[in-house]
């Protein structure tokens, strides 16, 4: 694709699109890029071992650089695209999601306004097409209140804790930074994208942020790239490795509240499953990162774990019946980013 980026020629963007059995959605995703008001330098589709007509659809576009590889998962596919990219900036879009027409224009405007930024992200819509539901991941008004008139956060960890973290589809990162920090961890079965964002933030905490949703994350697409569920041991390893990096870069104080929240949520879900053995493992390995009052409460609840699980399910039924849960919940086949 020719640059065509006449209103902002300084930002040459390579769009990385991993695709696995994406024949039903690939054309829509590519169209959302080619219709941008600010054109990228190139679109790279990495076919991650598809068995459908993904290749045939991708090859119809002169604007697409098509790369085929053996199936190895989204991280390996994205890494292949990054290594092949010619642009100074790297953007990501999954083959079943979309950008709104002004996505690149608004993202690069933030970079132009803040030359020291090496990455930027944005709010996005969560969409359940079959149910006709489309809602912002975070209400723009809330984000604007947090931004306080700026178009960036000084601290990614603060933004992350406030759920202003964007998603893979909304990340625009300087390629040199990825070369410095490293690419996606292909050995990781858990949140390999989040792991990379944290690694960047440990050294470059300031991140641009567009409060208005400028991408669409389709949550009910069955062909999405496979994501494995991490075991407790994998999760513990994930936390410990990142915590070591946080200490190395003097960001432990920023990272600890995020880990505490994520671990607490994991433990709460295990209460529903009546898995005291797994809860004890998490507390044993990561208890020093948790709130002491929370640990005390969990230990009390595990005195009668079966009863606790029953009560948790009862409360959940009441919440669903009264429609007290407003957040969109993704179906099992596509995990939330």
N, C-alpha and C positions, 0 to 999 in steps of 0.2 A: 504494500500500500504506500503510495506517495504520502509524504508528510502532511500536506494540505493544512498545516497548522498555522495559517497565516496570521491569525490574531494572537498567537502565543508561540512563536517559533523556538523559544529557548528550552521548551520541555518536550524532548523526544521520548515518547512513551512506547514501550513494547507491552502488548497485552498477552498475558499467559493464560491459556484456556485448556486445562486438562479435561479429557472427555473419555467416558467409558460407557459404551452402548447408549449413545446420546442422540440417536437418529430422530427421536421425536421432538427434541428441544434445541438441537444445535443451531439450526437455521435462525430460530428466534433470538438466541444469544448473540450470534454473529451480527444479525441485523441491528441489535441494540448498540453495537460498537460502530458499525459502518454509518449509522445515522447520527453519530455524535456531532455536536456543533463545533467541537474542537477535535480534530482527527488525530489518532495515534500514528506513530511511525510504522508499526506493524502489528499484525495479529498472528499469534502462534498457537495453533491447535495441536496438542499432544495427545494422540490416540493411544490410550493406555490398554492396548490389547483387546479392543472391542471385537465383538462377534456379530454385530449387526451392520447397518449401512452407514455408520459414522464416517468412515473414510470417504465413501462416495459423495456424501453431502459436503464435507469439508473441502474436497477437491474441486467442487463447482465454483468456488470463489477465488478469483485471481488475487484478491486482497489477503488471502490466508496462506501462511506458511504452514504446511502440514508435516508433522513428524509422527512416525509410527514407532512404537516400542512395545516390548513384552509387558504384560500386566505386572505392575509392581506397586500400585497404589498411588493416591493423589500427590503425596510428597515427592516421590521419585519423578512423577510426570511433571510437576511444577519445576523441580530442579533441572530437568532436561530442557524445559522452555527457557528458564533463566540463563542457562549456559549457552543457549543459542541466540539469545536476544542481542539486538544491535542498539537498542535505545539506552539512554542515560537513566531512564526511570522505568520501573517495573510495576505494572498493574496486574491484578488477577481478576478473572471472572470464570466461575464454574459454568459448564455447558448447559445447565438447566436453570440458570439465573439470568438476570438482565440488568443493564444500566439504563437509567433515564437519559434522555438526549443531551442534557447539559452536565452530565457526570464529570467528564474530563475538563470541561471549561471551568467548572466550579472548583474542582480539586487543584488544578494548576493555578487558579487565581489565588488560592490560599498560599501556595508556594511562592508566587510572585510577590505577594504582600509581606512574606516572611522569609527572606533569602537564607536564613540560618537553618530552616527546617530541612530535615533529610527524609521525613515521611509525613504522610497525612492520611486521615481516614474520614469516615462519615456515618451518619445515621442511615438507616435503610428500612424498607417496608418488609414485614413478614407477611407472606401471602399463602393462603390456603385456597387455591383456585376452585376446587370442587365445592367448597362451602361459600365461595364468593366473599371471602374475608381478606382484607388488606389493611394492616395497621402499622404505624411506625414502631420500631423496636423500642425507642424512647420518645416521649413527647417532645417535640422541638422546643416548646416553651421551657421545659425543665432544663434542657441542654443549654439554652441561651442564658438562663439564670446562672448556671454553673460557669459558663464562659465569661460572663461579666463584660460583655462588649468586645471580647477578643474573638479571633477565629482559630485559636489554638489553645491547648492545655499545656501548662508548664510541666505537668507531671502525668505521664501515662498511667501510673499506678492509681493516682487519685481518680482519673477518668474511668479506669477499669472498674474500680470499686463502686462508682456511681452508674455502672452499666453503659457508659459512653465509650465503648471499645470498638465499635464498628464490627466488621466481619471480614473474612478473606476477600470477598467481592469488593470491598471498599478500601483496601489497602493500596496505596501508591508510595513506592519506596525507591530511593536512589539506589541504582545498581551497585555503585561503589560500596555502599554500606553493607549490602548483602555479601559482597566479596570479602569485606572486613570481618563481619560477624559470623558468617557461615550461612548455609542454605537450610532447607527443611530437613529435619532429622528423619531419615528413612527407616530407622530402627524403632521409632517411637510409634506405638499403637494408640497413644492417648494425646490428644490436643497438640499435635505437632506444629500446628499453626500458632496456637497460643504460646507455645514454648519459644518459637522464633520471635514473636512480638516482645516477650519479656526480655529475651537476650538483646534485642535492639534497645529496649527501654532502659536497661541497666546502664548503657553508655550514652544513649541519646533520648532522655526522658521527654523532651518537648515534642509534641505531636499536633499537627493541624487537625481541625475537626469542623466538618460542615454539619450544622444542626438539622437542616432539612433533609429528609430521606431522598437519596439520589440513586438508589439501586433497589432491586426487587429480589428478595431471597424466597424462592418458591419451596415451601416446606412439604408439599405433598407429591413431590416428584419421585417416582419409584426407581428411576435409573441412576440416581446419584451415586457418586464414587463411594466405594465400600469403606466404612470406618469401623474398626473393631472396637469392642468394649475392652477397656483396660482392666486387668486384674488389680487386686489390692496391692500386690507386690510391685506391679508396674507403676501404679499411682504413687506409692511411697518413694520409689526410685526417682520418679519425675519431680516430686516435691523436694527431695533431698539435693538433687543435682542443681536445681534452680536456686535453692536456698544458699548453696555454696557460692554460686555466682553472685547472688545478691549481697552476700557478705564481702566478696572480693571487691565489688564496686560500691561499697558503702550504701547499699539500697535495702538492707535487711529490714529496716523500719518501715519502708514502703511496701515491701513484699509480704511481710508477715500477716497483715490484716486480710490480704487476699487469700492466702493459703488457709488461714483460719476459717474464713467463710466457706471456701470450697470444701474443706475437709468436714466441716460441720454439716454441710448439706449432704455429703456422702454418708456420714454417720446417721443422719436422720432417715435417709432412704433405707438404710440397713435395719433401722428400727421397725419399719414396715414389714421387712422380710423376715423378721425374727432371727437375725444372724448375730448373736452376741459374740461369737468367736471372731468374726471379721471386725466387729467394732473394737474388741479388745486389742486386736493387732494394730489397728490404726491409732488408737490411743497410746499404745505402747511405743510405737515408732515416731509418732508426730504429736504426741500430747504436749510437748514443750511449746508448740506453736499455737495451742488452743487456749481459749479463755478458761481460767480455773473454775469459774462458776458453771460454765457449760459442761466441763468434764465431770464435775460433781453431780450435776443433774443427770447426765447419761449413766453414770455409775449407779445412781438410785433407780433409774428406769430399768436397768438390766437386772435388778433383783428378781423381777418377774417378767422376763422378756416376752413371753407368750401373751400375757395380759396387755403389755405395752403395745404390741403389734395389733391386737384386737382394737384397742382404743384409738390408735392412729388411723386404722382403716375406717372406723366409725366416724371420726371427725372429718376425714376426707370425703366420705359419702355426703355428710351434711353440707360441706363446703360446695361440692358439685351440685347438689340439689338446690341450694339457695343461690347458685351462680355467683359465688363470692370470689372465685378465681377469674381474674380478667385477662391474665397473660395468655397469649396463644401458645399452645403446647404442640411441638412437632410430632408427627407420627413416628413410630419406631424406625422406619426405613430411612429417615433422613435426620440425623442428629442436629441440634442447634449449633450454629457456628459461634 
